[in-house]
Amino acid sequence: MQALPGNIKAMARKRIAGLADDPRPSESKQLEGHAGHFRMWLGAKHHLVWLVSEEDKLVEIEYVGPKAPDLCDKLKLKRPEE
């Protein structure tokens, strides 16, 4: 998060803190083909990606940064079958 612009960093911190109360906020979307993984836009060019583990009652932040076309690869997630 250190490399994020100040406004995006502040937004990311606020959204991450909010996940403690609501791990699936209305503005989030589940990653297609990846149960438990969610994403949300931070501004126009950045994403926040996290994993919700019901079993462990845990929210694990997986990525905060610029949207990348190879995000699934960076997170070691298989692309959904088409």
C-alpha positions as CSV (number, residue, x, y, z in Angstrom):
1,M,0.0,0.0,0.0
2,Q,3.0,2.3,0.5
3,A,3.2,3.0,-3.3
4,L,-0.5,4.0,-3.6
5,P,-1.4,7.7,-4.2
6,G,-2.5,9.4,-0.9
7,N,-6.2,9.5,-1.8
8,I,-6.3,5.9,-2.9
9,K,-4.4,4.8,0.2
10,A,-6.9,6.6,2.5
11,M,-9.8,5.0,0.6
12,A,-8.2,1.5,0.8
13,R,-7.7,1.9,4.6
14,K,-11.3,2.9,5.1
15,R,-12.7,0.1,2.9
16,I,-10.5,-2.5,4.5
17,A,-11.6,-1.4,8.0
18,G,-15.2,-1.6,6.8
19,L,-14.8,-5.3,5.8
20,A,-14.7,-6.2,9.5
21,D,-18.4,-5.2,9.8
22,D,-19.5,-6.2,6.3
23,P,-17.1,-8.6,4.4
24,R,-19.4,-8.4,1.3
25,P,-20.4,-4.8,0.8
26,S,-22.9,-3.9,-1.9
27,E,-20.2,-2.3,-4.1
28,S,-18.1,-5.4,-4.2
29,K,-18.3,-8.2,-6.7
30,Q,-17.3,-11.9,-6.3
31,L,-14.5,-12.9,-8.6
32,E,-16.1,-15.2,-11.2
33,G,-15.2,-18.8,-10.7
34,H,-13.4,-18.1,-7.3
35,A,-15.7,-18.7,-4.4
36,G,-15.0,-16.4,-1.5
37,H,-12.9,-14.0,-3.4
38,F,-14.3,-10.5,-3.8
39,R,-13.1,-7.3,-5.5
40,M,-14.0,-3.6,-5.3
41,W,-12.8,-0.5,-7.1
42,L,-10.7,2.1,-5.4
43,G,-11.2,5.1,-7.6
44,A,-11.1,4.5,-11.3
45,K,-7.8,2.6,-11.6
46,H,-7.2,0.6,-8.5
47,H,-8.7,-2.6,-7.0
48,L,-9.0,-4.2,-3.6
49,V,-9.2,-8.0,-3.6
50,W,-9.9,-10.1,-0.6
51,L,-10.9,-13.6,0.5
52,V,-13.7,-14.3,2.9
53,S,-13.3,-17.5,4.9
54,E,-16.6,-18.4,6.6
55,E,-15.0,-21.4,8.3
56,D,-12.3,-19.3,10.0
57,K,-14.4,-16.1,10.2
58,L,-11.5,-14.4,8.4
59,V,-11.1,-11.7,5.8
60,E,-7.7,-11.9,4.1
61,I,-6.6,-9.0,1.9
62,E,-5.0,-10.4,-1.2
63,Y,-4.3,-7.3,-3.3
64,V,-4.4,-3.6,-3.2
65,G,-3.2,-1.7,-6.3
66,P,-3.6,-0.8,-9.9
67,K,-6.0,-2.9,-11.9
68,A,-3.9,-5.3,-13.9
69,P,-5.0,-7.5,-16.8
70,D,-3.0,-10.4,-15.3
71,L,-4.5,-10.0,-11.8
72,C,-5.6,-13.6,-11.6
73,D,-2.1,-14.7,-12.4
74,K,-0.6,-12.4,-9.8
75,L,-2.9,-13.9,-7.2
76,K,-2.2,-17.4,-8.5
77,L,-5.9,-17.9,-9.3
78,K,-6.9,-19.9,-12.3
79,R,-8.9,-18.0,-14.9
80,P,-12.5,-19.2,-15.1
81,E,-13.2,-21.6,-17.9
82,E,-15.1,-20.1,-20.8
